[in-house]
Amino acid sequence: MMLQLVGRCVRGVSPALIHHASRMAGGQGSAALAFALQRTHRAASSVALDSTHVGLNEEQLDVLEMCRSFAYREMLPYMQDWDEKEEFPVETLRQLAGLGLGAIYASSEYGGSGMSRMDASLIFEALSHGCTSTTAYLSIHNMCAWMIDKFGTEEQRSTFVPALASMEQMGSYCLTEPGSGSDAAALRTTAKKDGDDYILNGSKAFISGGGDTDVYLIMARTGEPGPKGISCFIVNRDDGLTFGAKERKLGWNSQPTRMVIMEDVRVPASSVLGGEEGVGRGFNIAMDGINGGRINIASCSVGGAQASLLQTVEYMNERKQFGSKISDFQALQFRLADYAAELSASRQVVRLAARELDAKSSFTTNPCPAQISTFRSQHERRLLRKAVIKRRVEYDIMLTTYSVCISSSDDRAFLRRFKFESVIFDEGHMLKNMKSQRYTHLMKVRGKRRILLTGTPLQNNLLELISLLGFIMPQIFSENIDVLARMFKKKVDEQESFSTSLISKAKRIMMPFVLRRVKDQVLKQLPEKKTEVIECEMTPFQHKEYKSLMDAFKRRAERSEDDDLLPGDDDGQDSASLLNNCFMQLRKMANHPLLHRCRYDNDKLRNMSSLILKDPKYRDCDPNIVFEDMEVMTDFELHNLCCTSPPLHPFKLDEDDMMQSGKFAVLKDLLHKRSEQGDRVLLFSQFTTMLNILERFLTSLGISFLRIDGSTPVEERQDLIDKFTNDKSIFCFLLSTKAGGLGINLTAANVVILHDIDFNPYNDKQAEDRCHRVGQTKPVHVIRLISKDSVEEVMLKRADLKLQLEKDMTQSTLDSTAGVRALMVSYLKEAK
């Protein structure tokens, strides 16, 4: 009775829709059918169940109406026949190209329409009212045209884009393979150089338009394993491609789907999309195409769902039960309202993504609407904005979040309309970078006064302080911000008096604007907190592997200097990223050798990659591919694989291997001692894999524990905290430093052990304060574990410098000891 709204792939309006509309038209043909459907659309819109038009300008409304009209007139009457006969409606698609829809967002230079991604979303949504399957192919064709226009050489653009824009030629996108779906970077199609040509071998699966289209964008491996070895080729159907049988599908039959097969297909080197510069860029090109393609297919789904909803309304207005139209039944009204609200919210999410892509935002890092809309949904905020502007609601306080304030142009424009009495920014240190987008947008929120609340106003250098002062008092500091920035950014010499003077200047500048309260002033009843650093001797095996790793990095750096190259030039890394990587690898080794691959050499991996084929789960795998995957796994990951795959059980690591960490030796004694004293422990680590290893370690010691990390659902965290608080038999709580650093009260524990420290000491301080806070009744002991003679000693020194900088900036009088001044001179140099 109710047409179900679907969230991903809607075939289009159901056959029941055509049957129903045909009855309305009295069998008078497609024109009458289209009229009947438009009447249905208008009737449904009158009950506010179609929000398609909301937020659109006049030009967009015209485009929407044109496309819906075409969908009802030229697509919907034939949709069922196309599906039943598996007919690819080429002429209808060329009619759409005649309306400028063959290359919607390709530039106009070679025949594209030059429209926005938002416009494309509206077009695909509207056309899906007629046939979602056909519209979905049109969206793929548009993606291919855009990729050539965006990344192609001038010759490629002039050759292919005009023909694709007119749909004289049609395109297909070829990425998916039988053995690599979501793991696209593992594709196995090859393109080997042979003189001035490439020879392609491999196959692509589930290719829309396969066998019926003309131009194929094929991703193939031209180099090393992984994404950097992939290139994109423009291949014509007549270049030697062959095709599998047409796939049998439930719906979506107006677009053919076949396997594309390449057997020694020879193409010229000029076929690489982007020419020589495009070699090795194919994966990035493919992902850029998909980023827009996802919005396109989501728009098709929203359009099909909207068409289904409109027909549901019409049916409910006609169908009677118990003497009344079923549309009068309150339960069904509620159900319909829920469907309409969910559909409207989905539409707004899709359009937000389209707007962000138009604005060239990095929306791929924000794929989840729940992360973008941390306070209310986009749809709810739109309604709330309207109510506030029209003064339908009264309020004293407007509560929101940083992410909501900057997430969309509508939200930003809304907040700029007001001049608040006070604007209070909690976690004010998030505004420490005056060049950030967050800082720029929030600076435009007007208020008579601004207040920043932060426990860490100065985390790294004095420039952050200037940034915060410029934000709270722009009328005073805005004209002088560049002068102040240069003052605290300039390079200093070794003169101690200069560093003291610089700190003194900064203190005088900030003093009138800062009100400081520390815990011992406002929480006098809080027990004391004692901090201790324990240096842990690495085990002989760990020390040997650490030294070997360090020597390898030194040799690489020396080789780069001899060749007059930046470290990392050979693999595309700049010197900064290489140094960061070296530093990270040394950190991991200082924590535990299991975070590297030390125990499993290549000979052992070769043996394992063959034996694992005896496991039914891996029976059909290629041992060479398995070996490649194993090569990049850590010892701990390989050990877990051996535990879960019976043929690999002989390769499991023994208990001594699991204990080969200097920190574990110290931690074992430490935990035993604390347990005997009746203490309870919070154990923090930066790395989730390290937490996994710590789980094994605690289990081997018979210690009861709970765990929270970034993957723990928010709704489960409080239950785990309550369990730890109420069940005193649970001795230890494992937490990742970031996930456990904010908004958590664990005063049931009184010992904090930081297994590995953070670059930012204030993240560690936030972690410590999970138990050193209101409600704590015992003295708190904070213990930092540092591997001796490792990079962690450097990290600790830098952390102490940052903490000392804050202390010097906030204490009532300057400490004039030579040691402090020397540290400050060193740190100000590093902060230049």
Protein Blocks (a to p, Z undefined) as FASTA:
>chain_A
ZZcddfkbcgbjcfklmmmmmmmnnonajklmmmmmmmmmmmmmmnopacklgopafklm
mmmmmmmmmmmmmmmmmmmmmmmnopacfklmmmmmmnopabmmbcfknopaoiafklmm
mmmmmmmmmommlmmmmmmmmmmmmmmmmmmcfklmmmmmmmmmnomaccdddfbcfklc
klmmlpcbdcddehjaccdedddehiehihjambdcddddfbdgdjklpccddddfklop
acddddddeejilbccdddddehiacdfklpghijmlgoplmmmmmmmmmmmmmmmmmmm
mmmmmmmmmmmmmmmmmpcgehiafklpmklmmmmmmmmmmmmmmmmmmmmmmmmmmnop
afklmmbfklmmmmbcfklmmmmmmmmmnopaccfbdcddfklmmmpmklmmmmmmpccf
bdcdehkllmmpmkbmklmmmmmpgcfbdcdddfblbfkbmmlmmmmmmmmmmmlmmmmm
mmmmmmmmpccdfbfklmmmmmmmmmmmmmmmpccddfklmmmmbccdddddddddddfk
lmmmmmmmmmmmmmmmmmmmmnopaehklnopafklmmmmmmmmmmmmmmomklpcfklc
fklmmmmmmmmmmpmklmmpcfklmmmmmmmpcfklmmmmmmmmmklmmmpccfklmmmc
fklmmmmmmmmmmmmnopacddddfblklmmmmmmmmmmnopacddddfklcfklmmmmm
mmmmmmmmbmbdcddfklmmgopacfkbcbdcdfbacfblmlmmmmmmmmncghiabdcd
ddddddehiaklmmmmmmmmmmmmmmmmmmmbdcfbfklmmmmmmmmmmmZZ
